[in-house]
Structure formats: structure tokens, C-alpha cells
Amino acid sequence: MNADRLILEMILNRRSQENLVLHLVGENDRELSNESGYAPVVLAANRWIMSDRPAKAVYPEVVFIFNVPAGSVYGYFVAQQHSGEVMWRGKLPAPFDSKTPGDAVKIRLIRTFAQARVTS
């Protein structure tokens, strides 16, 4: 099965044994430390908004708020919750620098599928 089809099936909740989880990426392409108050976010299947032609999945904006300075955030990755397998990665338009407690970064996921159609 190709990666796009697997991701689409997970978004549509047709693979209930694995949820998708959004993680933030900092220095050296590594996940941010939990010491900053950061925690990955489980992406609920029922919150994705689907459209067709082209097949596209959009997730509502996720806001990460830091309790302490976290340094630079360069991007994100989406992985399977239990296996940890990375499904896709993305970069922020510009690095976000968390310098003070309460700083927040917002991520809106948009995933387009080249060879798929959305059906009920």
C-alpha cells in the first residue's frame, strides 16, 4: 500500500488501531523536548475536513503553548501513535523562536493526495 493511501485511510479513521500524532521539530531536525511544556497532539479523525478534486484533508489549527522558552521551531512531523512511524514532515514558512513563557506556535495541516478520491 502506498503512503498516501495509508495516510488517507488513517485520516478517514478506516485504520482505527493507529491514530496520527502531530510533533514539533526544533534544532537538528529533532523533536522538541517535553521540558518546554510541549506535548505532541493526537489528531482526532473526526476533526479532519475532506474535499475532493483534488483529494485534500485539512485539520483545524493546532496551538502549542510553551511554559518555558523552547528555542527555535522549524517544522513538524506526523507519525503513527503506537508504531511511531513517520507519515510525513513539513516546514514552517519561517522558524518560530520561543523566547518567553506563553509563546505559542500555530500549525494548520493541509494534506493533498495526488492519486486519490474522497468517497463516503
C-alpha positions as CSV (number, residue, x, y, z in Angstrom):
1,M,0.0,0.0,0.0
2,N,1.4,3.4,-0.9
3,A,1.9,6.1,1.8
4,D,-0.8,8.4,0.5
5,R,-3.4,5.7,0.6
6,L,-2.4,4.7,4.2
7,I,-2.4,8.3,5.4
8,L,-5.9,8.9,3.8
9,E,-7.2,5.7,5.4
10,M,-5.9,6.8,8.8
11,I,-7.4,10.3,8.4
12,L,-10.8,8.8,7.5
13,N,-10.5,6.5,10.5
14,R,-10.5,3.3,8.5
15,R,-7.4,2.1,10.4
16,S,-8.5,2.6,14.0
17,Q,-5.6,0.8,15.5
18,E,-3.3,3.8,14.8
19,N,-4.1,7.4,15.3
20,L,-1.9,10.2,13.8
21,V,0.1,12.4,16.2
22,L,1.5,15.9,15.4
23,H,5.0,16.6,16.7
24,L,7.1,19.7,16.6
25,V,10.7,19.8,15.2
26,G,13.5,22.0,16.6
27,E,17.3,22.1,16.2
28,N,19.0,19.4,14.1
29,D,15.6,18.1,12.9
30,R,14.8,16.6,16.3
31,E,11.6,16.6,18.2
32,L,11.3,19.4,20.8
33,S,11.9,18.5,24.4
34,N,8.9,18.0,26.8
35,E,10.7,20.2,29.3
36,S,9.4,23.2,27.5
37,G,5.8,22.2,28.2
38,Y,5.4,21.0,24.7
39,A,3.5,17.8,24.2
40,P,2.6,16.1,20.9
41,V,-1.1,16.3,19.9
42,V,-3.2,13.3,18.8
43,L,-5.1,14.2,15.7
44,A,-8.8,13.2,16.1
45,A,-10.1,11.6,12.9
46,N,-13.5,13.3,13.1
47,R,-11.8,16.8,13.0
48,W,-10.3,16.5,9.5
49,I,-12.3,18.3,6.8
50,M,-12.2,16.5,3.5
51,S,-12.6,17.8,0.0
52,D,-12.4,16.2,-3.5
53,R,-10.7,17.1,-6.8
54,P,-8.0,17.1,-5.7
55,A,-8.5,15.0,-2.6
56,K,-7.4,17.2,0.3
57,A,-7.6,16.8,4.1
58,V,-7.4,19.9,6.3
59,Y,-7.1,19.8,10.1
60,P,-8.1,22.7,12.3
61,E,-5.4,24.9,13.6
62,V,-3.4,23.3,16.5
63,V,-1.9,25.8,19.0
64,F,1.2,24.8,21.0
65,I,1.9,27.0,24.1
66,F,5.3,26.8,25.8
67,N,5.7,27.0,29.6
68,V,9.4,28.0,29.2
69,P,11.5,29.2,26.3
70,A,11.8,26.3,23.8
71,G,14.2,27.7,21.3
72,S,13.5,27.5,17.6
73,V,10.7,25.5,16.0
74,Y,11.5,24.7,12.3
75,G,8.7,22.4,11.4
76,Y,6.6,19.4,12.3
77,F,6.1,15.7,11.6
78,V,3.0,13.5,11.7
79,A,3.6,9.9,13.0
80,Q,1.5,6.9,13.9
81,Q,0.7,6.9,17.6
82,H,1.8,3.4,18.5
83,S,4.4,2.4,16.0
84,G,6.0,5.9,15.8
85,E,6.3,5.5,12.0
86,V,6.6,9.0,10.5
87,M,4.0,9.5,7.8
88,W,5.0,13.0,6.6
89,R,7.0,16.1,7.5
90,G,6.6,19.8,6.9
91,K,8.5,23.0,7.5
92,L,7.2,26.3,8.9
93,P,7.3,29.2,6.5
94,A,9.9,30.7,8.8
95,P,11.5,29.5,12.1
96,F,9.5,30.3,15.2
97,D,11.5,31.4,18.2
98,S,10.0,30.6,21.6
99,K,11.8,33.1,23.9
100,T,9.3,33.6,26.8
101,P,6.8,31.6,28.7
102,G,3.4,31.7,27.0
103,D,4.8,31.9,23.5
104,A,2.7,30.0,21.1
105,V,3.1,28.5,17.6
106,K,0.1,27.6,15.4
107,I,0.1,24.7,12.9
108,R,-2.6,24.1,10.3
109,L,-2.2,20.8,8.5
110,I,-3.2,20.6,4.8
111,R,-2.5,17.3,3.0
112,T,-3.3,16.9,-0.7
113,F,-3.4,13.5,-2.3
114,A,-2.5,13.3,-6.0
115,Q,-4.0,10.0,-6.9
116,A,-7.0,9.6,-4.6
117,R,-10.7,10.5,-4.5
118,V,-12.7,11.0,-1.3
119,T,-15.8,8.8,-1.1
120,S,-18.2,8.1,1.7
